[in-house]
Amino acid sequence: MTDQAIHDHANPSMHEPRSEQAQLHIVTPAQYLVVYLVLIALTALTCAAAFVDLKWANAVIALAIACTQVVIVVLFDMHVAYQSRLIKLTIGAGVFMFLVMVTMTLTDYISRSWGMW
Amino acid sequence: MDSALATTDPADLHAGQEHGHVSLPQHRHHFETVEQQREAGSFGMWLFLLTEIMFFGGMFFAYLVYRNWYYPAFAVASNQLSVSIGTLNTMLLITSGFCMAIAVWAAEMRKRSLLLAMLMLTTLLGIVFLGFKSSEYYEKYELHHIPGNNFNVSMFTNPAGYGIKEAPLPPDMAQKTQVFFFLYFAMTGMHALHMIIGLGLLCWLIWRANRGDFSSGYVAPVENFGLYWHFIDIVWLFLYPLLYLINRHPLH
């Protein structure tokens, strides 16, 4: 048996040109229901937290809860958790690019009155 | 496109066979496999959604910068929004998103009547959301809180006169509440526009689902619309805390 044959034997999927595409994964209604209840609970939590005076932490908590909700929606309702690496990487790259643009623009606003505070 | 969808039509089957196989809407002849076509569709939809992230992101960025510059005006103006309507609308949108998710499942399971019911529920909840949103807009119109020539700052320079427990703003800062309301209308307005477009697409999906287009393994339009509808959900999940919540307790 050649090295190549052993290698192929260890990775039977290599013979399949289609293996890079994620197989269809059907999310069940039970999973959607859990996601739904978690989202509703987090909405109630963020609303309640807004009425407690936590100084600077109010904004941080509200945004942290919003980010958690969004990640849950993206992963499960939008099926990203079950997509191929190509799609995951593309979404990640796009979001990263967005953050780069926000940061680069913010450097301007932060440095305009440099040393005058 | 329509002719390719009517796969039971013998003439179409014949046309498909000219390429060596039956051409199904979920497997057009230029794709190797059903999975490949499905992934190509999802990929394209995500590229579109990424441009949407950039679009809404620009407005969120403007909000971030102006909130830092005119913080007192943003805090007072934001506190004039109704948290109860905002929370109710958030719940409505999340519920609408849940119905849409079930609709995608129903299409995958080829359950036509469940798919129809869920698409209709999604539409109904979307309409109720817009109803509450327009009542909020109308309140701002009556209070002259729509930015422009008719904008009235007296509620912010003299809050006690309106029974509002806020510190009065100096006249120049009170004018900056217009910046908050401009961003409020721009962001929720663009969000509402996306919802109106979404409701139009939902009507189209209901019409096609009723015809049976999505009950024989062809899920792409339902699934990709689901991505769009959940994206609208995501935008609102950020708008809700930023516009309604985080200014309840202004830093002193």
Contacts between the chains, C-beta under 8 A, distances in Angstrom:
chain1	res1	chain2	res2	distance
A	17	B	32	7.7
A	18	B	32	6.9
A	18	B	33	5.4
A	18	B	35	6.2
A	18	B	36	6.7
A	21	B	33	7.5
A	21	B	35	4.5
A	21	B	36	5.9
A	21	B	38	7.9
A	21	B	39	4.8
A	22	B	35	7.7
A	22	B	39	7.1
A	23	B	35	6.9
A	24	B	35	6.7
A	24	B	38	7.0
A	24	B	108	7.9
A	26	B	105	6.7
A	26	B	108	5.1
A	26	B	109	7.7
A	27	B	101	7.4
A	27	B	105	6.8
A	28	B	105	7.2
A	29	B	102	5.8
A	29	B	105	5.7
A	32	B	98	6.1
A	32	B	101	4.4
A	32	B	102	6.1
A	32	B	105	7.0
A	33	B	98	7.6
A	35	B	98	7.7
A	35	B	101	7.6
A	36	B	94	6.7
A	36	B	95	7.4
A	36	B	97	7.9
A	36	B	98	4.1
A	36	B	101	7.9
A	39	B	94	4.8
A	39	B	97	7.9
A	40	B	91	6.3
A	40	B	94	6.0
A	43	B	87	6.8
A	43	B	90	5.1
A	43	B	91	6.2
A	43	B	94	6.6
A	43	B	240	7.8
A	46	B	240	7.9
A	46	B	241	6.0
A	46	B	245	6.5
A	47	B	83	6.8
A	47	B	87	4.9
A	47	B	245	6.9
A	50	B	83	7.1
A	50	B	241	7.6
A	50	B	244	7.8
A	50	B	245	3.9
A	50	B	246	7.1
A	50	B	248	4.8
A	50	B	249	8.0
A	51	B	248	6.3
A	53	B	249	4.4
A	54	B	249	7.2
A	55	B	249	7.4
A	55	B	251	6.5
A	56	B	251	6.4
A	58	B	245	7.7
A	58	B	246	5.9
A	58	B	248	6.8
A	58	B	249	5.6
A	59	B	246	4.3
A	62	B	241	3.8
A	62	B	242	7.9
A	62	B	245	5.0
A	62	B	246	4.9
A	63	B	241	6.4
A	63	B	242	7.9
A	63	B	246	7.5
A	65	B	241	7.3
A	66	B	237	5.2
A	66	B	238	5.3
A	66	B	240	7.5
A	66	B	241	5.1
A	69	B	237	5.0
A	70	B	234	5.0
A	70	B	237	5.5
A	70	B	238	7.2
A	73	B	97	7.1
A	73	B	230	5.5
A	73	B	233	6.1
A	73	B	234	5.8
A	73	B	237	7.3
A	74	B	230	7.9
A	74	B	234	7.2
A	77	B	97	6.1
A	77	B	100	8.0
A	77	B	101	5.1
A	77	B	226	7.6
A	77	B	230	4.9
A	77	B	233	7.8
A	78	B	226	7.6
A	78	B	227	5.5
A	78	B	230	5.1
A	78	B	231	7.8
A	79	B	42	8.0
A	79	B	223	8.0
A	83	B	39	7.8
A	83	B	42	6.6
A	84	B	39	6.0
A	86	B	39	7.5
A	86	B	43	6.8
A	87	B	39	7.1
A	87	B	42	6.0
A	87	B	43	5.7
A	87	B	46	6.0
A	90	B	43	6.8
A	90	B	46	6.1
A	90	B	47	7.2
A	90	B	50	7.6
A	91	B	46	5.7
A	91	B	50	7.1
A	94	B	46	7.8
A	94	B	47	7.9
A	94	B	50	3.7
A	94	B	53	6.7
A	95	B	50	7.8
A	95	B	53	6.9
A	98	B	50	7.9
A	98	B	53	5.7
A	98	B	54	6.1
A	98	B	57	5.3
A	101	B	54	7.7
A	101	B	57	7.7
A	102	B	57	6.9
A	102	B	61	5.7
A	105	B	61	6.5
A	106	B	65	8.0
A	109	B	65	5.7
